[in-house]
Amino acid sequence: MWSAQDVARDEVRRQASGLDVAAVAEKVAEAAVRERETAERLRGNGSFYEFEMDRERLAVIWLAKHAEWQRVRDLMTALGWSVYEPEQDVQGSVWAREREERLAGALATQDAFEEQGREGADELRAEVWLSAAPSRLVQTVAYRAGLTPSQVLAQLAERIVVGEDGTVSVPPFTPSQ
């Protein structure tokens, strides 16, 4: 859910709070070393432990952390701050607010999904495995309609007609949002 920049900005904002310019400069130097080390490991010149996050993500996060520490250092130097205070960092505050809004939105979406699940106790939830040809057709239709394949299948199921002789059919329709 969070980009490397989001992770770096949030972590640097928290860690930098109350640090002076010299301490921030040390963090810039440390981030530069970590960025270089993870890049070397990514190229296969070092080892990663079995349970560490994937190499690419770690390297990108350290690249973003290095850039964010540099931004904080440059901001402090340009504005003559003796200590970093996150509330005074206009750009950092905007990013923090945007991150909080995205988190609130994600949590609201999750809550709505859970509520929908509780409301739909009589509904059927099914996992469908399709062979390659029908799967490609459903994916193509979903893509064209701006839907997920499961939404297309749900719309198909809503339109099922059962004939007197037990035959099942679906009248022609155009999937819609």
Backbone as CSV, one residue per row, in Angstrom:
resi,resn,N_x,N_y,N_z,CA_x,CA_y,CA_z,C_x,C_y,C_z
1,MET,0.813,-1.181,0.000,0.000,0.000,0.000,0.865,1.256,0.000
2,TRP,1.975,1.210,0.691,2.818,2.397,0.816,3.990,2.306,-0.139
3,SER,4.220,3.395,-0.835,5.377,3.465,-1.721,6.630,3.629,-0.866
4,ALA,7.774,3.428,-1.485,9.045,3.617,-0.775,9.163,5.057,-0.277
5,GLN,8.683,6.005,-1.072,8.735,7.417,-0.666,7.858,7.658,0.549
6,ASP,6.667,7.040,0.575,5.786,7.180,1.740,6.470,6.655,2.997
7,VAL,7.059,5.480,2.890,7.737,4.861,4.030,8.884,5.759,4.498
8,ALA,9.696,6.223,3.557,10.851,7.057,3.898,10.417,8.371,4.529
9,ARG,9.443,9.016,3.933,8.999,10.315,4.449,8.443,10.195,5.864
10,ASP,7.649,9.162,6.087,7.064,8.973,7.415,8.146,8.680,8.453
11,GLU,9.051,7.772,8.115,10.103,7.394,9.061,11.045,8.568,9.338
12,VAL,11.460,9.278,8.315,12.373,10.407,8.500,11.692,11.511,9.309
13,ARG,10.439,11.763,9.017,9.700,12.803,9.761,9.694,12.497,11.259
14,ARG,9.432,11.233,11.597,9.411,10.844,13.014,10.804,10.894,13.630
15,GLN,11.792,10.342,12.925,13.149,10.264,13.475,13.836,11.623,13.545
16,ALA,13.524,12.516,12.629,14.210,13.806,12.573,13.700,14.789,13.616
17,SER,12.516,14.544,14.138,11.919,15.479,15.091,12.872,15.744,16.260
18,GLY,13.223,17.013,16.432,14.092,17.427,17.532,15.581,17.309,17.259
19,LEU,15.970,16.811,16.095,17.399,16.679,15.779,17.958,18.008,15.290
20,ASP,19.238,18.244,15.626,19.887,19.447,15.117,20.509,19.148,13.751
21,VAL,21.081,20.166,13.124,21.627,20.036,11.766,22.738,18.982,11.715
22,ALA,23.572,18.930,12.730,24.678,17.965,12.745,24.144,16.534,12.801
23,ALA,23.129,16.311,13.624,22.545,14.966,13.727,21.872,14.574,12.415
24,VAL,21.214,15.522,11.775,20.575,15.242,10.479,21.650,14.939,9.435
25,ALA,22.760,15.655,9.470,23.865,15.390,8.538,24.399,13.971,8.729
26,GLU,24.464,13.510,9.981,24.889,12.129,10.253,23.896,11.132,9.654
27,LYS,22.603,11.459,9.747,21.571,10.578,9.176,21.682,10.535,7.649
28,VAL,22.038,11.671,7.043,22.246,11.701,5.588,23.399,10.770,5.221
29,ALA,24.491,10.864,5.966,25.666,10.025,5.695,25.332,8.546,5.897
30,GLU,24.606,8.233,6.965,24.215,6.850,7.230,23.316,6.320,6.114
31,ALA,22.363,7.141,5.681,21.465,6.725,4.603,22.233,6.502,3.302
32,ALA,23.238,7.322,3.059,24.059,7.143,1.849,24.769,5.794,1.883
33,VAL,25.304,5.442,3.051,25.981,4.149,3.198,24.990,3.011,2.981
34,ARG,23.825,3.111,3.617,22.806,2.049,3.479,22.321,1.948,2.033
35,GLU,22.169,3.081,1.378,21.752,3.064,-0.016,22.781,2.321,-0.866
36,ARG,24.063,2.640,-0.651,25.127,1.986,-1.408,25.164,0.486,-1.101
37,GLU,25.058,0.121,0.183,25.110,-1.299,0.567,23.961,-2.095,-0.044
38,THR,22.754,-1.543,0.020,21.626,-2.288,-0.546,21.725,-2.378,-2.058
39,ALA,22.259,-1.354,-2.696,22.452,-1.407,-4.155,23.466,-2.493,-4.505
40,GLU,24.535,-2.607,-3.717,25.534,-3.651,-3.953,24.928,-5.034,-3.752
41,ARG,24.144,-5.182,-2.717,23.502,-6.478,-2.464,22.519,-6.816,-3.573
42,LEU,21.872,-5.793,-4.082,20.934,-6.005,-5.178,21.652,-6.527,-6.416
43,ARG,22.858,-6.049,-6.627,23.661,-6.521,-7.765,24.309,-7.871,-7.485
44,GLY,24.087,-8.423,-6.299,24.616,-9.737,-5.980,25.960,-9.704,-5.293
45,ASN,26.397,-8.541,-4.822,27.694,-8.433,-4.164,27.606,-8.560,-2.652
46,GLY,26.513,-9.033,-2.155,26.354,-9.195,-0.715,25.245,-10.189,-0.462
47,SER,25.076,-10.557,0.777,24.028,-11.523,1.075,22.898,-10.864,1.838
48,PHE,21.706,-11.367,1.606,20.532,-10.935,2.344,20.129,-12.103,3.225
49,TYR,19.619,-11.791,4.372,19.114,-12.854,5.224,17.824,-13.390,4.631
50,GLU,17.515,-14.605,4.955,16.377,-15.293,4.371,15.057,-14.557,4.614
51,PHE,14.909,-13.924,5.770,13.623,-13.342,6.121,13.543,-11.833,5.918
52,GLU,14.541,-11.241,5.282,14.484,-9.814,4.977,13.503,-9.571,3.839
53,MET,13.044,-8.315,3.735,12.165,-7.968,2.618,12.932,-8.147,1.313
54,ASP,12.212,-8.131,0.216,12.889,-8.383,-1.049,13.941,-7.306,-1.339
55,ARG,14.947,-7.698,-2.059,16.114,-6.843,-2.322,15.742,-5.532,-2.995
56,GLU,14.892,-5.616,-4.010,14.537,-4.422,-4.765,13.840,-3.395,-3.880
57,ARG,12.890,-3.846,-3.092,12.129,-2.920,-2.233,13.055,-2.270,-1.211
58,LEU,13.932,-3.041,-0.597,14.851,-2.494,0.397,15.772,-1.451,-0.232
59,ALA,16.280,-1.728,-1.408,17.161,-0.781,-2.086,16.422,0.510,-2.422
60,VAL,15.187,0.399,-2.885,14.402,1.582,-3.238,14.052,2.392,-1.988
61,ILE,13.762,1.712,-0.900,13.446,2.420,0.352,14.657,3.200,0.841
62,TRP,15.851,2.600,0.797,17.039,3.336,1.253,17.373,4.491,0.315
63,LEU,17.121,4.325,-0.955,17.299,5.427,-1.898,16.365,6.586,-1.511
64,ALA,15.116,6.255,-1.209,14.136,7.276,-0.830,14.470,7.906,0.522
65,LYS,14.954,7.087,1.472,15.335,7.638,2.778,16.500,8.611,2.629
66,HIS,17.470,8.247,1.818,18.615,9.121,1.598,18.144,10.462,1.028
67,ALA,17.281,10.397,0.024,16.763,11.625,-0.586,15.976,12.459,0.427
68,GLU,15.190,11.806,1.270,14.386,12.548,2.251,15.256,13.162,3.345
69,TRP,16.285,12.449,3.805,17.201,13.038,4.790,17.909,14.249,4.181
70,GLN,18.289,14.145,2.910,18.920,15.284,2.245,17.955,16.465,2.158
71,ARG,16.700,16.193,1.851,15.709,17.263,1.764,15.557,17.972,3.110
72,VAL,15.492,17.188,4.186,15.363,17.771,5.530,16.596,18.607,5.867
73,ARG,17.786,18.070,5.572,19.022,18.817,5.839,19.052,20.124,5.061
74,ASP,18.721,20.052,3.772,18.728,21.248,2.935,17.695,22.266,3.408
75,LEU,16.534,21.794,3.823,15.491,22.686,4.333,15.969,23.402,5.599
76,MET,16.550,22.627,6.515,17.040,23.214,7.767,18.122,24.255,7.490
77,THR,19.022,23.924,6.583,20.120,24.840,6.245,19.576,26.111,5.580
78,ALA,18.670,25.942,4.631,18.136,27.089,3.892,17.341,28.034,4.787
79,LEU,16.608,27.465,5.749,15.761,28.296,6.605,16.423,28.647,7.935
80,GLY,17.635,28.128,8.153,18.377,28.455,9.361,17.812,27.841,10.633
81,TRP,17.170,26.680,10.499,16.607,26.023,11.681,17.728,25.376,12.482
82,SER,17.702,25.496,13.784,18.682,24.817,14.622,18.217,23.402,14.927
83,VAL,16.898,23.203,14.938,16.308,21.899,15.251,15.156,21.653,14.274
84,TYR,15.020,20.394,13.863,13.920,20.055,12.949,12.634,19.861,13.749
85,GLU,11.607,20.578,13.341,10.279,20.429,13.924,9.322,20.098,12.785
86,PRO,8.771,18.896,12.776,7.929,18.450,11.664,6.779,19.408,11.332
87,GLU,6.220,20.055,12.329,5.091,20.950,12.093,5.482,22.149,11.232
88,GLN,6.744,22.551,11.277,7.212,23.693,10.483,7.537,23.311,9.041
89,ASP,7.700,22.045,8.785,8.033,21.546,7.452,6.746,21.462,6.633
90,VAL,6.523,22.478,5.813,5.271,22.578,5.060,5.098,21.376,4.132
91,GLN,6.112,21.078,3.312,6.001,19.971,2.363,5.845,18.638,3.099
92,GLY,6.628,18.438,4.146,6.513,17.210,4.934,5.143,17.065,5.570
93,SER,4.565,18.171,6.009,3.229,18.142,6.612,2.164,17.800,5.576
94,VAL,2.324,18.325,4.365,1.386,17.985,3.287,1.446,16.491,3.007
95,TRP,2.654,15.961,2.887,2.798,14.518,2.627,2.223,13.692,3.769
96,ALA,2.447,14.099,4.997,1.926,13.369,6.152,0.393,13.377,6.131
97,ARG,-0.197,14.521,5.808,-1.657,14.624,5.742,-2.207,13.717,4.630
98,GLU,-1.551,13.739,3.478,-1.987,12.885,2.368,-1.906,11.415,2.748
99,ARG,-0.844,11.049,3.447,-0.683,9.657,3.895,-1.794,9.279,4.862
100,GLU,-2.112,10.172,5.810,-3.190,9.911,6.765,-4.529,9.781,6.054
101,GLU,-4.760,10.605,5.042,-6.008,10.527,4.282,-6.112,9.207,3.525
102,ARG,-4.994,8.776,2.917,-5.006,7.486,2.206,-5.249,6.334,3.176
103,LEU,-4.628,6.409,4.345,-4.841,5.369,5.354,-6.291,5.357,5.807
104,ALA,-6.844,6.537,6.088,-8.248,6.618,6.509,-9.162,6.070,5.422
105,GLY,-8.858,6.387,4.163,-9.651,5.871,3.049,-9.570,4.358,2.947
106,ALA,-8.375,3.814,3.113,-8.190,2.362,3.045,-8.936,1.675,4.182
107,LEU,-8.857,2.256,5.380,-9.568,1.677,6.522,-11.079,1.760,6.327
108,ALA,-11.560,2.872,5.777,-12.993,3.014,5.508,-13.450,1.990,4.472
109,THR,-12.634,1.782,3.440,-12.959,0.789,2.419,-13.018,-0.608,3.022
110,GLN,-12.055,-0.904,3.883,-12.041,-2.208,4.545,-13.261,-2.370,5.439
111,ASP,-13.608,-1.333,6.195,-14.796,-1.397,7.051,-16.060,-1.600,6.222
112,ALA,-16.157,-0.886,5.103,-17.325,-1.014,4.229,-17.410,-2.420,3.653
113,PHE,-16.261,-2.982,3.287,-16.242,-4.338,2.747,-16.703,-5.340,3.806
114,GLU,-16.211,-5.164,5.028,-16.619,-6.062,6.121,-18.102,-5.915,6.422
115,GLU,-18.613,-4.681,6.417,-20.036,-4.429,6.647,-20.867,-5.064,5.547
116,GLN,-20.409,-4.930,4.331,-21.111,-5.525,3.200,-21.165,-7.044,3.362
117,GLY,-20.083,-7.608,3.873,-20.053,-9.050,4.107,-21.055,-9.474,5.161
118,ARG,-21.197,-8.649,6.199,-22.165,-8.970,7.254,-23.600,-8.839,6.728
119,GLU,-23.830,-7.808,5.906,-25.170,-7.590,5.354,-25.552,-8.675,4.357
120,GLY,-24.571,-9.214,3.696,-24.841,-10.191,2.652,-24.779,-11.625,3.133
121,ALA,-25.285,-11.913,4.306,-25.198,-13.266,4.849,-25.891,-14.289,3.955
122,ASP,-26.946,-13.851,3.249,-27.674,-14.770,2.375,-27.054,-14.868,0.988
123,GLU,-26.045,-14.078,0.749,-25.422,-14.080,-0.559,-24.444,-15.235,-0.673
124,LEU,-24.188,-15.636,-1.889,-23.246,-16.716,-2.168,-21.898,-16.125,-2.526
125,ARG,-20.874,-16.641,-1.897,-19.504,-16.239,-2.233,-18.838,-17.495,-2.780
126,ALA,-18.346,-17.395,-4.000,-17.775,-18.578,-4.648,-16.426,-18.243,-5.265
127,GLU,-15.570,-19.226,-5.275,-14.295,-19.099,-5.972,-14.421,-19.955,-7.221
128,VAL,-14.207,-19.342,-8.371,-14.418,-20.023,-9.641,-13.089,-20.171,-10.362
129,TRP,-12.828,-21.373,-10.834,-11.632,-21.636,-11.631,-12.086,-21.876,-13.054
130,LEU,-11.613,-21.044,-13.959,-11.979,-21.163,-15.369,-10.783,-21.638,-16.169
131,SER,-11.075,-22.354,-17.244,-9.987,-22.756,-18.134,-9.478,-21.515,-18.861
132,ALA,-8.420,-21.674,-19.610,-7.731,-20.529,-20.215,-8.619,-19.694,-21.140
133,ALA,-9.337,-20.329,-22.056,-10.125,-19.573,-23.039,-11.232,-18.742,-22.377
134,PRO,-12.100,-19.346,-21.544,-13.126,-18.527,-20.888,-12.517,-17.480,-19.951
135,SER,-11.414,-17.816,-19.340,-10.748,-16.873,-18.434,-10.292,-15.636,-19.194
136,ARG,-9.701,-15.842,-20.367,-9.261,-14.711,-21.186,-10.441,-13.853,-21.626
137,LEU,-11.549,-14.500,-21.982,-12.741,-13.745,-22.385,-13.266,-12.874,-21.244
138,VAL,-13.371,-13.448,-20.064,-13.869,-12.697,-18.905,-12.914,-11.546,-18.586
139,GLN,-11.615,-11.800,-18.636,-10.639,-10.738,-18.348,-10.716,-9.614,-19.383
140,THR,-10.911,-9.979,-20.652,-11.022,-8.970,-21.713,-12.263,-8.117,-21.516
141,VAL,-13.390,-8.762,-21.230,-14.643,-8.031,-20.999,-14.498,-7.123,-19.783
142,ALA,-13.896,-7.630,-18.730,-13.714,-6.841,-17.508,-12.843,-5.631,-17.778
143,TYR,-11.766,-5.833,-18.505,-10.860,-4.732,-18.817,-11.589,-3.650,-19.610
144,ARG,-12.318,-4.066,-20.616,-13.040,-3.102,-21.465,-14.109,-2.338,-20.683
145,ALA,-14.725,-3.001,-19.706,-15.800,-2.372,-18.932,-15.272,-1.617,-17.711
146,GLY,-13.965,-1.750,-17.441,-13.406,-1.096,-16.260,-13.816,-1.790,-14.980
147,LEU,-14.007,-3.081,-15.056,-14.446,-3.879,-13.905,-13.398,-4.941,-13.585
148,THR,-13.593,-5.613,-12.483,-12.766,-6.772,-12.170,-13.456,-8.000,-12.762
149,PRO,-12.715,-9.060,-13.013,-13.359,-10.269,-13.531,-14.476,-10.774,-12.618
150,SER,-14.298,-10.667,-11.310,-15.350,-11.142,-10.400,-16.614,-10.292,-10.527
151,GLN,-16.465,-8.998,-10.816,-17.642,-8.155,-11.017,-18.391,-8.556,-12.286
152,VAL,-17.665,-8.904,-13.328,-18.301,-9.360,-14.563,-19.049,-10.663,-14.310
153,LEU,-18.417,-11.586,-13.598,-19.073,-12.857,-13.295,-20.306,-12.646,-12.425
154,ALA,-20.246,-11.699,-11.496,-21.409,-11.405,-10.658,-22.557,-10.869,-11.508
155,GLN,-22.240,-10.000,-12.475,-23.290,-9.477,-13.346,-23.870,-10.573,-14.236
156,LEU,-23.023,-11.492,-14.662,-23.522,-12.648,-15.429,-24.493,-13.459,-14.576
157,ALA,-24.095,-13.723,-13.341,-24.921,-14.541,-12.444,-26.254,-13.863,-12.144
158,GLU,-26.258,-12.530,-12.032,-27.503,-11.803,-11.752,-28.504,-11.923,-12.898
159,ARG,-28.030,-12.228,-14.084,-28.895,-12.263,-15.258,-29.253,-13.687,-15.706
160,ILE,-28.913,-14.654,-14.918,-29.200,-16.054,-15.279,-30.714,-16.259,-15.398
161,VAL,-31.066,-16.938,-16.448,-32.468,-17.300,-16.674,-32.521,-18.820,-16.770
162,VAL,-33.426,-19.421,-15.998,-33.597,-20.871,-16.031,-34.900,-21.166,-16.758
163,GLY,-34.798,-21.919,-17.851,-35.979,-22.259,-18.652,-36.803,-23.347,-18.000
164,GLU,-38.016,-23.557,-18.513,-38.912,-24.581,-17.973,-38.309,-25.972,-18.061
165,ASP,-37.482,-26.176,-19.070,-36.851,-27.486,-19.244,-35.546,-27.606,-18.463
166,GLY,-35.206,-26.565,-17.670,-34.001,-26.615,-16.840,-32.767,-26.047,-17.513
167,THR,-32.909,-25.562,-18.743,-31.748,-24.977,-19.406,-31.415,-23.632,-18.763
168,VAL,-30.139,-23.362,-18.726,-29.653,-22.113,-18.131,-29.085,-21.256,-19.249
169,SER,-29.464,-19.975,-19.247,-28.931,-19.061,-20.255,-28.801,-17.673,-19.634
170,VAL,-28.084,-16.823,-20.360,-27.928,-15.426,-19.968,-28.233,-14.595,-21.201
171,PRO,-29.262,-13.740,-21.132,-29.549,-12.879,-22.278,-28.374,-11.938,-22.540
172,PRO,-28.188,-11.495,-23.758,-27.091,-10.566,-24.058,-27.207,-9.296,-23.218
173,PHE,-26.071,-8.800,-22.740,-26.037,-7.571,-21.959,-24.643,-6.980,-22.049
174,THR,-24.531,-5.736,-21.665,-23.227,-5.051,-21.609,-22.901,-4.799,-20.139
175,PRO,-21.796,-5.381,-19.658,-21.407,-5.148,-18.265,-21.177,-3.653,-18.008
176,SER,-21.598,-3.203,-16.853,-21.430,-1.777,-16.543,-21.023,-1.613,-15.078
177,GLN,-20.509,-0.444,-14.808,-20.085,-0.142,-13.441,-21.256,0.268,-12.678
